[in-house]
């Protein structure tokens, strides 16, 4: 399932899901993605996702990939 439609637009439903997940994180968490030293607080991550900018798109991809990986765990034979 793709998070983006054909116009590279993130649906409001996906934005709401990712924002809810980010709001569940402690406020003092900071995340750095990629090879940069720049970090983002929980509030900054939420703002970027809501603005649907480049970093927001990256956060959506990261969060949705994580959720899909949890779903994939259900198909493993040892569970």
DSSP file (Angstrom, degrees, kcal/mol; ACC not computed):
  #  RESIDUE AA STRUCTURE BP1 BP2  ACC     N-H-->O    O-->H-N    N-H-->O    O-->H-N    TCO  KAPPA ALPHA  PHI   PSI    X-CA   Y-CA   Z-CA
    1    1 A X              0   0    0      0, 0.0     2,-0.4     0, 0.0     3,-0.0   0.000 360.0 360.0 360.0 130.6    0.0    0.0    0.0
    2    2 A X        -     0   0    0      1,-0.1     0, 0.0     2,-0.1     0, 0.0  -0.717 360.0-150.8 -92.0 138.7    1.4    3.4   -1.0
    3    3 A X  S    S+     0   0    0     -2,-0.4     8,-0.9     7,-0.1     2,-0.3   0.664  80.7  61.9 -78.9 -17.2    1.1    6.3    1.4
    4    4 A X  B    S-A   10   0A   0      6,-0.2     6,-0.2     1,-0.0    -2,-0.1  -0.844  76.4-135.5-114.1 144.8    1.0    8.8   -1.4
    5    5 A X    >   -     0   0    0      4,-2.1     3,-2.2    -2,-0.3     4,-0.1  -0.238  48.4 -79.9 -84.7-174.4   -1.5    9.2   -4.2
    6    6 A X  T 3  S+     0   0    0      1,-0.3    -1,-0.1     2,-0.1    -2,-0.0   0.716 131.6  55.8 -62.6 -20.4   -0.5    9.7   -7.9
    7    7 A X  T 3  S-     0   0    0      2,-0.1    -1,-0.3     0, 0.0     3,-0.1   0.217 120.0-107.1 -94.9  14.2    0.1   13.5   -7.2
    8    8 A X  S <  S+     0   0    0     -3,-2.2     2,-0.4     1,-0.2    -2,-0.1   0.840  72.9 147.4  64.5  34.0    2.5   12.7   -4.4
    9    9 A X        -     0   0    0     -4,-0.1    -4,-2.1     0, 0.0     2,-0.5  -0.867  46.0-136.4-106.0 132.7   -0.1   13.8   -1.8
   10   10 A X  B     -A    4   0A   0     -2,-0.4    -6,-0.2    -6,-0.2    -7,-0.1  -0.749  28.2-119.5 -86.5 130.4   -0.3   12.2    1.7
   11   11 A X     >  -     0   0    0     -8,-0.9     4,-2.2    -2,-0.5     3,-0.2  -0.305  15.6-120.7 -67.8 153.6   -3.9   11.5    2.6
   12   12 A X  H  > S+     0   0    0      1,-0.2     4,-2.9     2,-0.2     5,-0.2   0.855 113.4  59.1 -61.7 -35.6   -5.4   13.2    5.7
   13   13 A X  H  > S+     0   0    0      2,-0.2     4,-1.9     1,-0.2    -1,-0.2   0.908 107.8  44.4 -60.9 -42.9   -6.0    9.7    7.2
   14   14 A X  H  > S+     0   0    0      2,-0.2     4,-2.6     1,-0.2     5,-0.2   0.907 112.6  51.7 -69.2 -42.1   -2.3    8.8    7.0
   15   15 A X  H  X S+     0   0    0     -4,-2.2     4,-2.8     1,-0.2     5,-0.2   0.935 110.3  49.5 -58.4 -46.3   -1.3   12.2    8.4
   16   16 A X  H  X S+     0   0    0     -4,-2.9     4,-2.3     1,-0.2    -1,-0.2   0.896 111.2  49.5 -61.0 -41.3   -3.7   11.7   11.3
   17   17 A X  H  X S+     0   0    0     -4,-1.9     4,-2.0     2,-0.2    -1,-0.2   0.936 113.6  44.7 -63.6 -47.2   -2.3    8.3   12.0
   18   18 A X  H  X S+     0   0    0     -4,-2.6     4,-2.6     1,-0.2    -2,-0.2   0.908 112.9  51.1 -65.9 -41.9    1.3    9.4   12.0
   19   19 A X  H  X S+     0   0    0     -4,-2.8     4,-2.6    -5,-0.2    -1,-0.2   0.911 109.0  51.7 -61.7 -41.9    0.6   12.5   14.1
   20   20 A X  H  X S+     0   0    0     -4,-2.3     4,-0.9    -5,-0.2    -1,-0.2   0.906 110.9  47.9 -61.9 -41.0   -1.2   10.3   16.7
   21   21 A X  H >< S+     0   0    0     -4,-2.0     3,-0.6     1,-0.2     4,-0.3   0.919 112.4  48.7 -64.7 -42.8    1.8    8.0   16.8
   22   22 A X  H >< S+     0   0    0     -4,-2.6     3,-1.4     1,-0.2    -2,-0.2   0.875 106.6  56.5 -66.0 -36.5    4.2   10.9   17.2
   23   23 A X  H 3< S+     0   0    0     -4,-2.6    -1,-0.2     1,-0.3    -2,-0.2   0.740  99.1  61.6 -66.6 -21.6    2.0   12.4   19.9
   24   24 A X  T << S+     0   0    0     -4,-0.9    -1,-0.3    -3,-0.6     2,-0.2   0.603  88.8  90.8 -79.5 -10.0    2.4    9.2   21.9
   25   25 A X  S <  S-     0   0    0     -3,-1.4    -3,-0.0    -4,-0.3    17,-0.0  -0.554  93.7 -94.4 -82.8 149.2    6.2    9.7   22.0
   26   26 A X    >   -     0   0    0     -2,-0.2     3,-1.6     1,-0.1    16,-0.2  -0.330  31.6-124.4 -59.2 144.9    7.8   11.6   25.0
   27   27 A X  T 3  S+     0   0    0      1,-0.3    15,-0.6    15,-0.1    16,-0.3   0.732 106.8  62.3 -66.0 -22.0    8.2   15.3   24.2
   28   28 A X  T 3  S+     0   0    0     13,-0.1     2,-0.3    14,-0.1    -1,-0.3   0.400  77.9 112.8 -87.7   5.6   11.9   15.1   25.0
   29   29 A X    <   -     0   0    0     -3,-1.6    13,-0.8     2,-0.0     2,-0.4  -0.579  46.1-170.6 -76.5 137.3   12.6   12.7   22.2
   30   30 A X  E     -B   41   0B   0     -2,-0.3     2,-0.4    11,-0.2    11,-0.2  -0.996   2.4-162.5-129.1 137.8   14.7   14.0   19.3
   31   31 A X  E     -B   40   0B   0      9,-2.4     9,-2.2    -2,-0.4     2,-0.4  -0.945   7.6-163.4-124.2 140.5   15.3   12.1   16.0
   32   32 A X        -     0   0    0     -2,-0.4     2,-0.5     7,-0.2     7,-0.1  -0.987   9.4-165.6-119.5 131.2   17.9   12.5   13.3
   33   33 A X        -     0   0    0     -2,-0.4     3,-0.4     5,-0.4     2,-0.1  -0.964  53.4  -0.9-119.9 131.9   17.3   10.9    9.9
   34   34 A X  S    S-     0   0    0     -2,-0.5    -2,-0.0     1,-0.2     0, 0.0  -0.448 109.3 -44.6  90.5-165.8   20.0   10.5    7.3
   35   35 A X  S    S+     0   0    0     -2,-0.1     2,-0.2     2,-0.0    -1,-0.2   0.226 102.1 103.5 -90.6  14.9   23.6   11.5    7.5
   36   36 A X        -     0   0    0     -3,-0.4     0, 0.0     2,-0.1     0, 0.0  -0.541  69.5-135.6 -95.1 163.1   23.0   15.0    9.0
   37   37 A X        +     0   0    0     -2,-0.2     2,-0.2     2,-0.1    -1,-0.1   0.428  69.3 117.2 -92.6  -0.3   23.5   16.1   12.5
   38   38 A X        -     0   0    0     -5,-0.1    -5,-0.4     1,-0.0     2,-0.3  -0.499  48.5-163.1 -71.0 132.4   20.1   18.0   12.5
   39   39 A X        -     0   0    0     -2,-0.2     2,-0.4    -7,-0.1    -7,-0.2  -0.831   7.2-147.6-116.1 157.2   17.6   16.6   15.0
   40   40 A X  E     -B   31   0B   0     -9,-2.2    -9,-2.4    -2,-0.3     2,-0.1  -0.985  10.1-139.5-126.4 131.5   13.9   17.1   15.3
   41   41 A X  E  >  -B   30   0B   0     -2,-0.4     4,-2.6   -11,-0.2     5,-0.2  -0.310  36.0-100.0 -77.0 169.9   11.8   17.2   18.4
   42   42 A X  H  > S+     0   0    0    -13,-0.8     4,-2.4   -15,-0.6     5,-0.2   0.921 125.6  49.8 -57.1 -45.2    8.4   15.5   18.7
   43   43 A X  H  > S+     0   0    0    -16,-0.3     4,-2.4     1,-0.2    -1,-0.2   0.894 110.9  49.3 -62.4 -40.3    6.7   18.9   18.1
   44   44 A X  H  > S+     0   0    0      2,-0.2     4,-2.4     1,-0.2    -1,-0.2   0.888 110.0  51.2 -66.7 -38.7    8.9   19.6   15.0
   45   45 A X  H  X S+     0   0    0     -4,-2.6     4,-2.3     2,-0.2    -2,-0.2   0.932 110.9  48.3 -63.0 -44.6    8.2   16.2   13.6
   46   46 A X  H  X S+     0   0    0     -4,-2.4     4,-2.7     1,-0.2     5,-0.2   0.927 111.2  50.5 -60.8 -45.6    4.4   16.7   14.0
   47   47 A X  H  X S+     0   0    0     -4,-2.4     4,-2.2     1,-0.2    -1,-0.2   0.918 111.1  48.6 -59.5 -44.0    4.6   20.1   12.4
   48   48 A X  H  X>S+     0   0    0     -4,-2.4     5,-1.4     2,-0.2     4,-0.8   0.882 111.6  48.8 -65.7 -38.9    6.6   18.7    9.4
   49   49 A X  H ><5S+     0   0    0     -4,-2.3     3,-0.7     2,-0.2    -2,-0.2   0.935 112.5  48.2 -65.0 -45.2    4.1   15.9    8.9
   50   50 A X  H 3<5S+     0   0    0     -4,-2.7    -2,-0.2     1,-0.2    -1,-0.2   0.848 112.1  49.2 -64.2 -33.8    1.2   18.3    9.1
   51   51 A X  H 3<5S-     0   0    0     -4,-2.2    -1,-0.2    -5,-0.2    -2,-0.2   0.629 101.7-139.8 -78.3 -13.4    2.9   20.6    6.6
   52   52 A X  T <<5 +     0   0    0     -4,-0.8    -3,-0.2    -3,-0.7    -2,-0.1   0.839  47.5 151.9  57.2  36.3    3.6   17.6    4.3
   53   53 A X     >< -     0   0    0     -5,-1.4     4,-2.6     1,-0.0     5,-0.2  -0.164  64.3 -80.3 -85.1-173.4    7.0   18.9    3.5
   54   54 A X  H  > S+     0   0    0      1,-0.2     4,-1.9     2,-0.2     5,-0.1   0.913 132.6  43.9 -58.7 -46.5   10.0   16.7    2.5
   55   55 A X  H  > S+     0   0    0      1,-0.2     4,-2.6     2,-0.2    -1,-0.2   0.895 111.8  54.9 -66.2 -37.8   10.9   15.8    6.1
   56   56 A X  H  > S+     0   0    0     -8,-0.4     4,-2.2     1,-0.2    -2,-0.2   0.903 106.8  50.5 -59.9 -41.6    7.2   15.2    6.8
   57   57 A X  H  X S+     0   0    0     -4,-2.6     4,-2.4     2,-0.2    -1,-0.2   0.900 109.7  51.4 -62.0 -40.7    7.0   12.7    3.9
   58   58 A X  H  X S+     0   0    0     -4,-1.9     4,-2.6     1,-0.2    -2,-0.2   0.924 109.2  49.7 -62.8 -44.2   10.1   11.0    5.2
   59   59 A X  H  X S+     0   0    0     -4,-2.6     4,-2.7     1,-0.2     5,-0.2   0.896 109.5  51.8 -62.4 -39.9    8.5   10.6    8.7
   60   60 A X  H  X S+     0   0    0     -4,-2.2     4,-2.8     2,-0.2     5,-0.3   0.936 110.9  48.0 -61.4 -45.8    5.3    9.2    7.1
   61   61 A X  H  X S+     0   0    0     -4,-2.4     4,-2.4     2,-0.2    -2,-0.2   0.922 113.0  48.1 -61.3 -44.1    7.4    6.6    5.2
   62   62 A X  H  X S+     0   0    0     -4,-2.6     4,-2.0     2,-0.2    -2,-0.2   0.943 115.1  44.2 -61.7 -48.9    9.3    5.6    8.3
   63   63 A X  H  X S+     0   0    0     -4,-2.7     4,-2.3     1,-0.2    -2,-0.2   0.908 114.9  47.6 -65.4 -42.8    6.2    5.3   10.5
   64   64 A X  H  X S+     0   0    0     -4,-2.8     4,-2.3    -5,-0.2    -1,-0.2   0.880 110.6  51.9 -68.8 -36.9    4.2    3.4    7.8
   65   65 A X  H  X S+     0   0    0     -4,-2.4     4,-2.0    -5,-0.3    -1,-0.2   0.900 109.7  50.8 -63.3 -39.7    7.1    1.0    7.1
   66   66 A X  H  X S+     0   0    0     -4,-2.0     4,-1.6    -5,-0.2    -2,-0.2   0.939 110.3  48.2 -61.8 -47.3    7.3    0.3   10.9
   67   67 A X  H  X S+     0   0    0     -4,-2.3     4,-1.6     1,-0.2    -2,-0.2   0.894 110.9  51.1 -62.5 -39.5    3.5   -0.4   11.1
   68   68 A X  H  X S+     0   0    0     -4,-2.3     4,-2.3     1,-0.2    -1,-0.2   0.874 105.2  56.6 -64.3 -36.7    3.8   -2.7    8.1
   69   69 A X  H  X S+     0   0    0     -4,-2.0     4,-1.2     1,-0.2    -1,-0.2   0.862 104.7  52.5 -65.0 -33.6    6.7   -4.6    9.7
   70   70 A X  H  X S+     0   0    0     -4,-1.6     4,-0.7     2,-0.2     3,-0.2   0.897 108.6  50.0 -66.1 -39.5    4.4   -5.3   12.7
   71   71 A X  H >< S+     0   0    0     -4,-1.6     3,-1.0     1,-0.2     4,-0.3   0.894 106.4  55.8 -64.4 -39.7    1.8   -6.7   10.4
   72   72 A X  H >< S+     0   0    0     -4,-2.3     3,-1.4     1,-0.3     4,-0.3   0.790  94.7  67.9 -64.6 -27.9    4.4   -8.9    8.8
   73   73 A X  H >< S+     0   0    0     -4,-1.2     3,-1.4     1,-0.3    -1,-0.3   0.827  89.5  65.0 -60.7 -30.7    5.3  -10.4   12.2
   74   74 A X  T << S+     0   0    0     -3,-1.0    -1,-0.3    -4,-0.7    -2,-0.2   0.731  97.2  55.6 -64.8 -21.1    1.9  -12.0   12.2
   75   75 A X  T <  S+     0   0    0     -3,-1.4    -1,-0.3    -4,-0.3    -2,-0.2   0.523  81.0 109.4 -91.0  -5.5    2.9  -14.2    9.2
   76   76 A X    X   -     0   0    0     -3,-1.4     3,-1.1    -4,-0.3    -3,-0.0  -0.488  69.5-134.8 -73.6 141.3    6.0  -15.6   10.8
   77   77 A X  T 3  S+     0   0    0      1,-0.2    -1,-0.1    -2,-0.2    -4,-0.0   0.745  97.5  62.1 -71.0 -24.3    5.7  -19.3   11.7
   78   78 A X  T 3         0   0    0      1,-0.2    -1,-0.2     0, 0.0    -2,-0.0   0.545 360.0 360.0 -82.5  -4.1    7.2  -19.0   15.2
   79   79 A X    <         0   0    0     -3,-1.1    -1,-0.2    -6,-0.2    -2,-0.1   0.456 360.0 360.0 -90.7 360.0    4.5  -16.7   16.5
